[in-house]
């Protein structure tokens, strides 16, 4: 089976590491692991994985510091990071997302299969499959639902890119992970600078 990409698991609890390593290997991914934040940061720099599954409560260097270093380093700043933590408080979620995490999962709240689905969805967003159709739809403000959505995701000037003031588009990628038809993974992105919200 050919590898679909490399996932770095930064987790100090051996049980969690083993569960997710087995799950990801079975799904066709190459997996590398680190049991503390310092080792995780070094592996992220050296191996440049496709995605990092990052715990926050780590020895030596905590997950917030690992995330900060990753986002400040040009070699690792674009690697998707999914936080995987028991810290479910809204303040921690907001802090991690504001620092550049791509998703936040709470241990015990999601099943391993749901975590796998989140990993696959992030990889589709960052490295769309060559043979998969991608759809781009213009999003227009107006109506209570659009205004509420805009407020929820923190857009302050309508659906304009906060970096270059161009109207954003909704990018949709077919999600073949879920059963049934017409499931998509999506993100709002700027057609000029390609930054996503």
C-alpha positions in Angstrom: 0.0 0.0 0.0 1.5 3.4 -1.0 1.6 6.1 1.6 -1.0 8.9 1.4 1.2 11.2 3.3 3.1 11.5 6.6 1.3 12.3 9.9 3.3 13.4 12.9 1.7 12.5 16.2 3.0 14.6 19.1 1.5 12.9 22.2 3.0 11.9 25.6 0.5 9.2 26.4 1.7 6.0 24.8 -1.9 4.5 24.7 -3.2 7.3 22.5 -0.1 7.2 20.3 -0.5 3.5 19.7 -4.3 3.8 18.9 -3.8 6.6 16.4 -0.6 5.2 14.9 -2.4 1.9 14.2 -5.4 3.6 12.8 -3.5 5.9 10.5 -1.1 3.2 9.2 -4.2 1.0 8.4 -5.6 4.0 6.5 -2.5 4.2 4.3 -0.5 6.9 6.0 3.1 6.9 7.2 3.3 7.8 10.9 6.1 9.4 13.0 5.7 10.0 16.7 7.1 12.2 19.4 6.4 12.0 23.1 7.3 15.5 24.0 7.0 19.0 22.5 10.8 19.5 21.8 11.0 16.2 19.9 7.8 17.1 18.1 9.1 20.5 17.0 12.4 18.9 15.8 10.5 16.2 13.8 8.2 18.9 12.2 11.2 20.8 11.0 13.2 17.8 9.8 10.5 15.6 8.3 8.0 18.3 7.1 5.0 16.0 7.6 1.7 16.3 5.7 -0.1 17.1 9.0 0.6 17.3 12.7 -1.8 15.8 15.4 -0.7 17.9 18.4 -1.4 17.5 22.1 -1.2 20.6 24.3 -0.2 19.2 27.7 3.3 18.0 26.7 6.6 17.6 28.6 9.6 19.9 27.9 7.7 22.2 25.5 3.9 22.5 25.6 1.7 22.3 22.5 1.1 26.0 22.3 4.8 26.7 22.0 5.2 24.0 19.4 2.3 25.6 17.4 3.9 29.0 17.8 7.2 27.8 16.5 5.6 26.0 13.6 3.7 29.1 12.5 6.7 31.4 12.8 9.1 29.2 10.8 8.8 29.4 7.0 9.5 25.7 6.6 6.6 24.6 8.8 4.1 27.5 8.8 1.8 25.9 6.2 1.7 22.4 7.7 -1.9 21.7 8.9 -2.1 21.2 12.7 -5.0 19.5 14.5 -5.0 20.1 18.2 -5.7 16.9 20.1 -6.2 17.7 23.8 -8.2 17.1 27.0 -8.2 20.9 27.4 -11.7 21.7 26.1 -12.2 25.1 27.7 -13.2 27.8 25.2 -10.2 30.0 26.1 -7.8 27.2 25.1 -9.7 26.5 21.9 -9.7 30.2 20.9 -6.1 30.6 21.8 -5.0 27.6 19.6 -7.2 28.7 16.7 -6.0 32.3 16.9 -2.4 30.9 16.9 -3.0 29.1 13.6 -4.3 25.7 14.4 -6.5 24.3 11.6 -8.8 22.3 13.9 -9.3 21.5 17.5 -10.4 18.1 18.9 -11.1 17.1 22.5 -9.9 13.7 23.6 -12.7 11.4 24.5 -15.3 13.6 22.7 -14.5 12.3 19.2 -14.0 8.6 18.2 -10.8 7.6 16.5 -12.7 7.3 13.2 -14.0 10.8 13.5 -10.4 12.1 14.1 -9.4 10.2 11.0 -12.1 11.9 9.0 -10.9 15.3 10.3 -7.3 14.4 9.2 -8.5 13.4 5.8 -10.6 16.6 5.4 -7.6 18.8 6.3 -5.4 17.0 3.8 -8.0 17.4 1.1 -8.1 21.1 1.9 -4.4 21.6 1.8 -3.5 19.2 -1.0 -6.6 18.7 -3.1 -6.6 15.4 -5.0 -5.6 15.8 -8.6 -8.6 13.9 -10.0 -11.2 15.4 -7.7 -13.4 18.3 -8.8 -13.2 21.4 -6.8 -16.0 24.0 -6.8 -15.7 27.7 -6.1 -18.8 29.6 -5.2 -19.1 33.4 -4.6 -20.5 34.1 -1.2 -22.7 37.2 -0.8 -23.7 38.9 2.4 -27.4 39.4 3.1 -29.9 37.7 5.2 -29.8 36.7 8.9 -28.0 33.4 8.2 -25.2 35.0 6.3 -24.7 37.7 8.9 -24.7 35.2 11.7 -22.2 33.0 9.9 -20.0 36.1 9.2 -20.0 37.0 12.8 -19.3 33.4 14.0 -16.1 33.1 11.8 -14.9 36.6 12.7 -15.2 38.5 9.4 -15.6 42.1 10.2 -16.0 43.6 6.6 -18.6 41.4 5.0 -17.2 38.5 3.0 -14.1 40.4 2.0 -10.6 39.0 2.5 -9.1 40.7 5.6 -5.7 40.8 3.9 -6.4 42.2 0.5 -10.1 43.2 0.5 -11.2 41.0 -2.3 -14.5 39.2 -2.1 -13.9 35.6 -0.9 -15.2 32.4 -2.4 -16.4 29.2 -0.8 -14.2 26.4 -2.0 -15.8 22.9 -1.9 -14.0 19.6 -2.3 -15.9 16.3 -2.6 -15.6 14.4 0.7 -15.4 10.7 -0.1 -14.8 9.8 3.5 -18.5 10.0 4.5 -21.0 7.5 3.3 -23.9 8.7 1.1 -23.8 11.2 -1.7 -23.0 14.9 -2.0 -20.8 15.4 1.1 -18.2 18.2 0.8 -15.3 19.6 2.8 -15.2 23.4 2.4 -13.4 26.6 3.3 -13.7 30.3 2.6 -10.7 31.5 0.7 -9.4 34.6 -1.1 -9.0 34.1 -4.9 -6.1 36.6 -4.9 -3.9 35.7 -1.9 -5.4 32.2 -1.4 -5.5 32.7 2.4 -8.4 30.8 4.0 -10.6 31.7 6.9 
